[in-house]
Amino acid sequence: MVTERTRRTRWVAGSAVALAVLFAGAATVASARDDGADHHAAATAPRTPAADSADAGFAQDMAVHHQQAVEMSFIVRDRTRDEDVRRLAYDIANTQANQRGMLLGWLDLWELPKVAAGQEPMAWMAGGAGGHEGHDMGDMDGMSGHGEGYQAHDGSLMPGMATRTELGRLRKASGKRAEILYLQLMTDHHKGGIDMARGCARLCTVKVEKRLAQGMVEAQQSELDAMAGMLAERGSAPRA
């Protein structure tokens, strides 16, 4: 017998996938329009980002980062009945699934792999193909130390990503415990995502991608503020 929760979960999952495909197509059109508007520049410089560019690196890494946020959001929707947390989880899952579709769509358009082979995650934040030239990593809006030197562990590939152990705890928790753990994990996740998005806003060269990255910064910062308030209401706070 199909329960109401099962119907809603299937509907959300189906909607997220459908919208991701739709937005990927929209992203392709937007990129094409951007190319058309700058056809004079395109005559003298290639418009397709290089495999080791910040544009490619951000798209590849943020697609992975977003996928985990979607996963955590679907987990918590089954672990609590609190409508505020479930609504937040739905919004995050829907938004980040859409954005992930856009990023993967660009990689397809550029004929680049979805995953950078032989390259450490977030290596592009050191300045992309141009290295550190012209960029002071210590002044990059709080990004210092977030990508460079990060050691992947227990499934956490980039700063802010939850470990396999933490995801296991979230799957086993319920009610208020699940809500608090989700909000704490997602707070860390957003902080890592904001650092990456700021990096793209400064280093990426494709205009539509830079705009998407800046939009991520603004939206996720707003959600960070909301999650801090939700944690306080539950007698808790973000993790140190």
VOBA-1610 file (N, C-alpha, C; in pm, whole numbers, padded with zeros to 5 digits, always signed):
BEGIN
Met+00085-00120+00000Met+00000+00000+00000Met+00088+00125+00000Val+00065+00219-00089Val+00146+00339-00099Val+00098+00443+00000Thr+00185+00483+00093Thr+00148+00582+00193Thr+00159+00722+00136Glu+00100+00817+00211Glu+00106+00958+00169Glu+00250+01006+00166Arg+00330+00964+00265Arg+00470+01005+00268Arg+00544+00953+00145Thr+00516+00827+00106Thr+00582+00771-00012Thr+00545+00849-00136Arg+00413+00884-00148Arg+00370+00963-00265Arg+00444+01096-00272Arg+00453+01163-00154Arg+00517+01295-00153Arg+00665+01285-00184Thr+00731+01182-00129Thr+00874+01165-00154Thr+00900+01138-00301Arg+00818+01048-00360Arg+00835+01019-00502Arg+00809+01142-00587Trp+00708+01220-00548Trp+00676+01341-00624Trp+00792+01440-00618Val+00848+01459-00499Val+00959+01554-00484Val+01079+01507-00564Ala+01111+01376-00554Ala+01226+01324-00627Ala+01206+01341-00777Gly+01086+01309-00823Gly+01058+01323-00966Gly+01064+01468-01011Ser+01012+01556-00927Ser+01014+01699-00961Ser+01155+01751-00968Ala+01239+01710-00872Ala+01377+01759-00869Ala+01452+01714-00994Val+01434+01589-01033Val+01502+01539-01152Val+01453+01612-01276Ala+01321+01627-01288Ala+01266+01695-01405Ala+01312+01839-01414Leu+01311+01907-01302Leu+01354+02046-01302Leu+01503+02058-01329Ala+01582+01963-01280Ala+01725+01966-01307Ala+01752+01959-01456Val+01679+01869-01524Val+01694+01858-01670Val+01650+01987-01737Leu+01539+02043-01691Leu+01488+02168-01749Leu+01589+02280-01733Phe+01646+02293-01613Phe+01740+02401-01588Phe+01871+02378-01662Ala+01909+02253-01680Ala+02029+02226-01758Ala+02010+02277-01901Gly+01891+02253-01956Gly+01863+02304-02089Gly+01862+02456-02092Ala+01803+02516-01989Ala+01801+02662-01982Ala+01942+02718-01971Ala+02027+02648-01897Ala+02166+02693-01881Ala+02238+02690-02015Thr+02211+02585-02094Thr+02274+02575-02225Thr+02233+02691-02313Val+02103+02724-02311Val+02054+02836-02391Val+02116+02966-02343Ala+02125+02982-02209Ala+02182+03105-02154Ala+02327+03120-02196Ser+02400+03009-02193Ser+02540+03015-02234Ser+02551+03052-02381Ala+02461+02995-02462Ala+02464+03024-02605Ala+02436+03172-02630Arg+02340+03227-02554Arg+02309+03369-02569Arg+02427+03455-02527Asp+02495+03413-02418Asp+02611+03487-02372Asp+02718+03488-02480Asp+02735+03372-02546Asp+02833+03363-02653Asp+02794+03455-02769Gly+02664+03459-02801Gly+02619+03541-02912Gly+02640+03689-02886Ala+02618+03729-02762Ala+02633+03871-02727Ala+02778+03914-02734Asp+02868+03819-02715Asp+03011+03852-02713Asp+03082+03790-02834His+03016+03787-02950His+03073+03717-03065His+03202+03780-03112His+03220+03911-03089His+03345+03976-03131His+03462+03925-03048Ala+03438+03910-02915Ala+03543+03857-02830Ala+03572+03712-02862Ala+03467+03638-02897Ala+03483+03496-02927Ala+03569+03475-03051Ala+03576+03575-03137Ala+03656+03562-03259Ala+03804+03560-03227Thr+03842+03614-03113Thr+03984+03622-03077Thr+04021+03534-02959Ala+03920+03481-02886Ala+03949+03398-02770Ala+03849+03284-02761Pro+03894+03164-02723Pro+03801+03049-02713Pro+03701+03070-02601Arg+03574+03033-02626Arg+03470+03050-02526Arg+03454+02927-02438Thr+03507+02811-02484Thr+03495+02689-02405Thr+03605+02685-02300Pro+03570+02673-02172Pro+03672+02670-02066Pro+03763+02549-02080Ala+03886+02565-02038Ala+03983+02454-02040Ala+03950+02356-01929Ala+04001+02234-01942Ala+03973+02129-01844Ala+04025+02166-01706Asp+04133+02245-01699Asp+04191+02283-01570Asp+04152+02424-01526Ser+04045+02478-01586Ser+04001+02613-01553Ser+03917+02615-01426Ala+03901+02733-01368Ala+03814+02750-01252Ala+03669+02719-01289Asp+03630+02755-01411Asp+03493+02730-01456Asp+03460+02580-01453Ala+03550+02499-01507Ala+03530+02355-01509Ala+03540+02296-01368Gly+03640+02340-01293Gly+03660+02287-01159Gly+03543+02316-01066Phe+03491+02437-01073Phe+03375+02472-00991Phe+03255+02387-01028Ala+03227+02372-01156Ala+03112+02294-01201Ala+03124+02150-01153Gln+03242+02092-01165Gln+03263+01953-01124Gln+03249+01937-00972Asp+03317+02023-00898Asp+03318+02009-00752Asp+03183+02044-00690Met+03120+02151-00739Met+02994+02192-00679Met+02883+02093-00711Ala+02892+02024-00824Ala+02794+01920-00855Ala+02801+01808-00752Val+02922+01771-00712Val+02939+01668-00609Val+02891+01720-00473His+02927+01842-00441His+02888+01904-00314His+02736+01911-00303His+02672+01956-00409His+02526+01970-00411His+02456+01835-00397Gln+02513+01732-00458Gln+02449+01601-00453Gln+02432+01555-00309Gln+02533+01581-00225Gln+02521+01539-00086Gln+02415+01620-00012Ala+02403+01748-00042Ala+02300+01830+00022Ala+02161+01776-00012Val+02141+01735-00136Val+02014+01677-00177Val+01989+01548-00099Glu+02093+01465-00088Glu+02080+01338-00016Glu+02042+01361+00130Met+02112+01452+00198Met+02082+01479+00338Met+01940+01531+00356Ser+01895+01612+00262Ser+01761+01671+00273Ser+01653+01566+00258Phe+01673+01470+00169Phe+01575+01362+00156Phe+01576+01271+00279Ile+01694+01252+00339Ile+01702+01169+00460Ile+01619+01230+00572Val+01639+01360+00597Val+01572+01421+00712Val+01421+01431+00692Arg+01376+01441+00568Arg+01231+01446+00543Arg+01162+01318+00590Asp+01237+01208+00596Asp+01180+01083+00644Asp+01205+01060+00793Arg+01280+01151+00858Arg+01318+01130+00997Arg+01250+01227+01093Thr+01170+01320+01040Thr+01100+01415+01126Thr+00966+01451+01065Arg+00874+01495+01151Arg+00745+01545+01104Arg+00735+01696+01118Asp+00843+01759+01163Asp+00842+01904+01181Asp+00832+01972+01045Glu+00726+02049+01026Glu+00701+02109+00894Glu+00805+02214+00856Asp+00859+02288+00953Asp+00960+02388+00920Asp+01086+02324+00865Val+01132+02218+00930Val+01252+02149+00884Val+01226+02080+00751Arg+01111+02018+00738Arg+01077+01949+00612Arg+01066+02049+00496Arg+01011+02168+00524Arg+01000+02270+00420Arg+01139+02319+00378Leu+01227+02341+00477Leu+01364+02383+00447Leu+01434+02275+00365Ala+01419+02150+00406Ala+01483+02039+00336Ala+01434+02031+00192Tyr+01304+02050+00171Tyr+01247+02048+00036Tyr+01307+02160-00049Asp+01316+02279+00008Asp+01369+02394-00066Asp+01515+02371-00105Ile+01594+02320-00010Ile+01736+02295-00039Ile+01751+02186-00144Ala+01678+02077-00129Ala+01688+01967-00225Ala+01647+02013-00365Asn+01538+02087-00373Asn+01489+02132-00504Asn+01587+02230-00569Thr+01632+02329-00491Thr+01723+02430-00545Thr+01855+02369-00589Gln+01913+02285-00504Gln+02045+02233-00535Gln+02041+02124-00643Ala+01931+02051-00654Ala+01916+01958-00765Ala+01909+02034-00898Asn+01836+02145-00898Asn+01827+02230-01018Asn+01964+02285-01056Gln+02035+02339-00959Gln+02166+02397-00985Gln+02264+02291-01031Arg+02256+02172-00973Arg+02344+02063-01014Arg+02317+02028-01161Gly+02191+02029-01201Gly+02159+02003-01341Gly+02221+02107-01433Met+02221+02233-01390Met+02282+02338-01470Met+02433+02316-01484Leu+02499+02284-01373Leu+02644+02264-01375Leu+02683+02147-01465Leu+02609+02036-01454Leu+02638+01921-01538Leu+02606+01950-01685Gly+02504+02032-01707Gly+02469+02072-01843Gly+02581+02152-01908Trp+02642+02241-01831Trp+02756+02318-01884Trp+02873+02227-01917Leu+02901+02132-01830Leu+03012+02040-01857Leu+02987+01961-01986Asp+02862+01921-02006Asp+02827+01853-02133Asp+02848+01947-02251Leu+02803+02070-02236Leu+02816+02169-02344Leu+02963+02193-02377Trp+03049+02195-02274Trp+03192+02218-02294Trp+03268+02091-02331Glu+03196+01977-02334Glu+03257+01847-02365Glu+03370+01815-02268Leu+03342+01839-02140Leu+03438+01812-02033Leu+03382+01703-01941Pro+03469+01627-01876Pro+03423+01519-01788Pro+03350+01573-01666Lys+03261+01491-01611Lys+03186+01531-01492Lys+03276+01534-01368Val+03382+01456-01371Val+03477+01449-01260Val+03616+01473-01314Ala+03695+01556-01244Ala+03831+01586-01289Ala+03923+01470-01252Ala+03975+01402-01352Ala+04064+01288-01328Ala+04204+01338-01292Gly+04260+01279-01186Gly+04396+01312-01148Gly+04414+01451-01089Gln+04306+01512-01044Gln+04314+01647-00987Gln+04244+01650-00853Glu+04308+01709-00754Glu+04250+01718-00621Glu+04127+01809-00623Pro+04023+01775-00545Pro+03906+01863-00537Pro+03947+02004-00494Met+03889+02103-00558Met+03908+02244-00524Met+04047+02297-00560Ala+04125+02221-00639Ala+04256+02271-00681Ala+04241+02400-00761Trp+04127+02414-00831Trp+04102+02534-00912Trp+04096+02661-00829Met+04071+02649-00699Met+04060+02767-00614Met+04194+02834-00589Ala+04303+02764-00624Ala+04435+02824-00613Ala+04462+02921-00727Gly+04365+02934-00817Gly+04382+03029-00927Gly+04361+02968-01062Gly+04309+02842-01063Gly+04284+02778-01192Gly+04412+02756-01268Ala+04404+02759-01399Ala+04521+02734-01483Ala+04627+02839-01465Gly+04587+02956-01412Gly+04682+03065-01395Gly+04751+03065-01261Gly+04727+02963-01177Gly+04793+02957-01047Gly+04751+03071-00958His+04844+03120-00875His+04813+03227-00780His+04829+03365-00840Glu+04867+03373-00963Glu+04895+03504-01023Glu+04775+03597-01012Gly+04797+03711-00949Gly+04693+03812-00940Gly+04592+03788-00831His+04609+03680-00749His+04512+03649-00646His+04583+03627-00513Asp+04540+03694-00412Asp+04589+03672-00276Asp+04490+03582-00205Met+04524+03455-00188Met+04430+03361-00130Met+04393+03399+00012Gly+04479+03473+00080Gly+04449+03512+00217Gly+04341+03617+00226Asp+04311+03681+00113Asp+04212+03789+00114Asp+04082+03751+00045Met+04064+03623+00013Met+03950+03583-00068Met+03826+03558+00016Asp+03781+03662+00087Asp+03653+03660+00158Asp+03635+03537+00247Gly+03737+03506+00326Gly+03723+03396+00421Gly+03752+03260+00363Met+03806+03254+00240Met+03831+03125+00179Met+03963+03064+00224Ser+04050+03141+00290Ser+04182+03091+00326Ser+04173+02964+00408Gly+04241+02859+00362Gly+04247+02734+00434Gly+04132+02640+00407His+04033+02680+00329His+03915+02594+00310His+03934+02491+00201Gly+04011+02518+00098Gly+04030+02420-00006Gly+04170+02363-00006Glu+04267+02451+00006Glu+04406+02411-00003Glu+04445+02327+00119Gly+04496+02208+00094Gly+04544+02123+00202Gly+04438+02042+00272Tyr+04313+02048+00226Tyr+04207+01971+00291Tyr+04228+01823+00263Gln+04221+01742+00367Gln+04239+01598+00354Gln+04104+01528+00351Ala+04072+01467+00237Ala+03948+01391+00227Ala+03951+01275+00325His+03837+01250+00390His+03832+01143+00490His+03689+01093+00505Asp+03674+00964+00519Asp+03545+00902+00549Asp+03434+00952+00457Gly+03466+00969+00330Gly+03365+01012+00234Gly+03346+01161+00223Ser+03412+01239+00310Ser+03405+01385+00302Ser+03515+01432+00208Leu+03477+01467+00085Leu+03575+01498-00018Leu+03620+01643-00017Met+03534+01732+00037Met+03562+01876+00036Met+03515+01938+00166Pro+03568+02056+00201Pro+03524+02123+00324Pro+03373+02138+00330Gly+03317+02109+00446Gly+03173+02123+00466Gly+03096+01995+00441Met+03152+01902+00366Met+03080+01779+00335Met+03076+01688+00458Ala+02961+01625+00479Ala+02946+01531+00590Ala+03023+01403+00560Thr+03064+01334+00664Thr+03130+01205+00648Thr+03026+01094+00636Arg+03072+00977+00597Arg+02981+00863+00591Arg+02926+00831+00731Thr+03011+00847+00832Thr+02967+00822+00970Thr+02856+00917+01010Glu+02871+01044+00975Glu+02768+01143+01009Glu+02637+01116+00935Leu+02647+01077+00809Leu+02526+01044+00734Leu+02457+00922+00795Gly+02536+00827+00843Gly+02478+00711+00910Gly+02404+00751+01036Arg+02460+00845+01112Arg+02393+00894+01234Arg+02263+00964+01198Leu+02264+01040+01089Leu+02142+01110+01049Leu+02032+01011+01010Arg+02070+00904+00943Arg+01971+00803+00903Arg+01909+00732+01023Lys+01985+00721+01130Lys+01935+00650+01248Lys+01860+00742+01345Ala+01884+00872+01337Ala+01820+00967+01429Ala+01675+00989+01389Ser+01598+01047+01480Ser+01459+01079+01450Ser+01416+01198+01535Gly+01308+01260+01493Gly+01253+01372+01569Gly+01351+01486+01587Lys+01354+01540+01708Lys+01437+01657+01738Lys+01585+01630+01715Arg+01632+01509+01748Arg+01772+01475+01727Arg+01808+01482+01579Ala+01721+01431+01495Ala+01746+01435+01351Ala+01744+01579+01300Glu+01652+01659+01351Glu+01643+01799+01309Glu+01771+01875+01342Ile+01819+01859+01466Ile+01939+01930+01508Ile+02061+01885+01427Leu+02077+01754+01411Leu+02192+01704+01337Leu+02188+01751+01192Tyr+02071+01747+01131Tyr+02058+01794+00993Tyr+02095+01941+00982Leu+02042+02023+01070Leu+02070+02166+01066Leu+02218+02195+01088Gln+02283+02119+01175Gln+02425+02139+01199Gln+02507+02094+01078Leu+02474+01977+01024Leu+02547+01928+00907Leu+02527+02019+00787Met+02404+02067+00769Met+02377+02154+00654Met+02441+02292+00672Thr+02454+02336+00796Thr+02525+02462+00821Thr+02670+02450+00777Asp+02736+02341+00817Asp+02874+02318+00774Asp+02882+02308+00622His+02785+02238+00565His+02781+02217+00420His+02768+02350+00347His+02679+02435+00393His+02661+02566+00329His+02787+02652+00341Lys+02854+02647+00455Lys+02977+02727+00471Lys+03082+02685+00369Gly+03098+02553+00351Gly+03192+02507+00249Gly+03147+02546+00109Gly+03017+02537+00083Gly+02965+02574-00048Gly+02981+02722-00077Ile+02961+02805+00024Ile+02976+02950+00006Ile+03120+02985-00029Asp+03215+02920+00037Asp+03356+02946+00006Asp+03386+02912-00140Met+03335+02798-00186Met+03357+02759-00326Met+03291+02857-00422Ala+03168+02896-00390Ala+03096+02988-00478Ala+03164+03124-00485Arg+03217+03170-00373Arg+03294+03296-00375Arg+03416+03282-00465Gly+03478+03164-00459Gly+03594+03141-00545Gly+03558+03152-00692Cys+03445+03092-00731Cys+03403+03101-00871Cys+03365+03244-00908Ala+03299+03315-00817Ala+03260+03452-00847Ala+03382+03538-00879Arg+03498+03500-00824Arg+03619+03577-00850Arg+03702+03520-00964Leu+03703+03388-00978Leu+03797+03325-01070Leu+03735+03276-01200Cys+03606+03243-01200Cys+03544+03193-01322Cys+03536+03302-01428Thr+03531+03262-01554Thr+03527+03358-01664Thr+03394+03357-01741Val+03318+03248-01728Val+03188+03242-01796Val+03086+03323-01716Lys+03030+03424-01778Lys+02946+03519-01705Lys+02827+03456-01635Val+02758+03365-01706Val+02638+03306-01647Val+02675+03217-01527Glu+02792+03157-01531Glu+02837+03074-01418Glu+02875+03162-01299Lys+02939+03274-01326Lys+02973+03368-01219Lys+02846+03420-01150Arg+02742+03447-01231Arg+02616+03495-01173Arg+02551+03386-01086Leu+02556+03263-01134Leu+02501+03153-01055Leu+02576+03141-00923Ala+02709+03150-00927Ala+02790+03136-00806Ala+02756+03247-00706Gln+02743+03370-00753Gln+02710+03480-00663Gln+02571+03461-00603Gly+02479+03409-00683Gly+02345+03380-00633Gly+02349+03274-00524Met+02437+03174-00539Met+02453+03071-00436Met+02500+03133-00305Val+02595+03223-00314Val+02648+03288-00194Val+02534+03357-00118Glu+02456+03435-00189Glu+02350+03513-00125Glu+02240+03424-00068Ala+02198+03325-00145Ala+02089+03237-00101Ala+02131+03151+00018Gln+02252+03095+00010Gln+02295+03006+00118Gln+02328+03083+00245Gln+02373+03207+00232Gln+02394+03287+00352Gln+02262+03315+00422Ser+02158+03340+00344Ser+02026+03362+00402Ser+01978+03236+00474Glu+02003+03120+00414Glu+01964+02994+00477Glu+02047+02967+00602Leu+02172+03008+00603Leu+02254+02994+00724Leu+02192+03070+00841Asp+02148+03192+00814Asp+02084+03273+00918Asp+01957+03205+00969Ala+01879+03151+00876Ala+01755+03084+00914Ala+01784+02959+00996Met+01886+02882+00958Met+01919+02760+01030Met+01973+02788+01170Ala+02046+02898+01185Ala+02094+02936+01318Ala+01976+02963+01411Gly+01873+03030+01357Gly+01753+03056+01437Gly+01679+02928+01470Met+01671+02835+01377Met+01602+02708+01400Met+01676+02623+01504Leu+01809+02628+01502Leu+01887+02556+01602Leu+01865+02617+01740Ala+01862+02751+01747Ala+01839+02817+01875Ala+01702+02779+01933Glu+01603+02768+01848Glu+01469+02729+01894Glu+01469+02588+01953Arg+01566+02507+01913Arg+01576+02369+01962Arg+01684+02354+02070Gly+01726+02468+02125Gly+01824+02466+02233Gly+01961+02423+02190Ser+01995+02447+02063Ser+02124+02405+02013Ser+02189+02519+01934Ala+02299+02490+01868Ala+02372+02593+01792Ala+02458+02524+01687Pro+02506+02600+01587Pro+02598+02540+01489Pro+02721+02484+01559Arg+02781+02384+01497Arg+02902+02326+01554Arg+03019+02421+01539Ala+03115+02410+01630Ala+03232+02496+01624Ala+03311+02464+01499
//
